[in-house]
Amino acid sequence: MSSQTIRRALSVAVVGLWAAILPGAAEAQQTQSRLFEVTRSKKLRVCQYPLYYSISFRNPKSGEIEGIDADLAKELAKELGAELQIVESNFGTFIADLQANKCEIGMFGLGATLKRAQAVEFSKPYLVTNVYGVTRKDARIKSWEDIDKPGVKVAVSLGSYIENVMIEYLKNAEVVPVAPPNTREGELVARRVDIIMTDFPTAVKVTDEFDWATTVNPSEKLAVTPYAYVVPQGDQIWLNYINLFVDTIKLDGRLMKYAKKHKLDPIVAE
């Protein structure tokens, strides 16, 4: 038998082998999902950042996490017939937490950015916001134009999408990343920073709760960003279910109900 004939025979054998293997691999992909694990175990682990005003903030008096995603996480668990288990996370660790299988989903106002999408999967958006400033009423900053100046310290949450936006946007002011357990608000109260950069939910909550706080609006919408839920890569069945959940709460009014409850209805995604 010639070497050419042998090569042809081997090629046919390889093709036949892949034809036998691939259907099984495809079938395995369709039957292995966090959706089935959650419904079987009756437990849903949700990563949340417990210091996020209006989104997932732990009430210091009750110890309960409150906010739109605290409410919607309960709704998701109810739909799945599962017990809700909150796994504390933050903007700097949620990707690693998902990849380490500490939770099935992240639900705490996560900005869907192209950079993050290289490591995780995002659902359809449920909120859309942009960047706002919050400062003290007695601070030297009175308008957006006062911010980007030498000596001004601008606090951002470490690992948040706003951190990257501010690093690129500001040319003269100093960006100060703040990591848990410290908070931007605490740094502002202590006067270690002049202003914090945040989103609509936090801006509304801080100015509502503290009489010393005031919002500084940008001259134009800065870094408009969709907020979405986040799941590990490679589980299309689970992602499809979460997308359907987002569509469902938009249609049946639950998203708007909880958005109004927490004064977030102006930023609900269509």
Secondary structure as UniProt FT lines:
FT   HELIX           3..31
FT   HELIX           34..41
FT   STRAND          43..48
FT   STRAND          51..52
FT   TURN            53..55
FT   STRAND          56..58
FT   TURN            60..62
FT   STRAND          65..66
FT   HELIX           68..80
FT   STRAND          83..88
FT   TURN            91..93
FT   HELIX           94..99
FT   TURN            100..101
FT   STRAND          105..111
FT   TURN            114..115
FT   HELIX           116..118
FT   STRAND          121..122
FT   STRAND          127..129
FT   STRAND          132..136
FT   TURN            137..138
FT   HELIX           144..146
FT   TURN            150..151
FT   STRAND          153..157
FT   TURN            158..159
FT   HELIX           161..169
FT   STRAND          174..178
FT   TURN            180..181
FT   HELIX           184..189
FT   TURN            190..191
FT   STRAND          195..198
FT   HELIX           200..209
FT   TURN            211..212
FT   STRAND          213..216
FT   STRAND          225..231
FT   TURN            233..234
FT   HELIX           236..251
FT   HELIX           254..261
FT   TURN            262..263
FT   HELIX           265..267
//
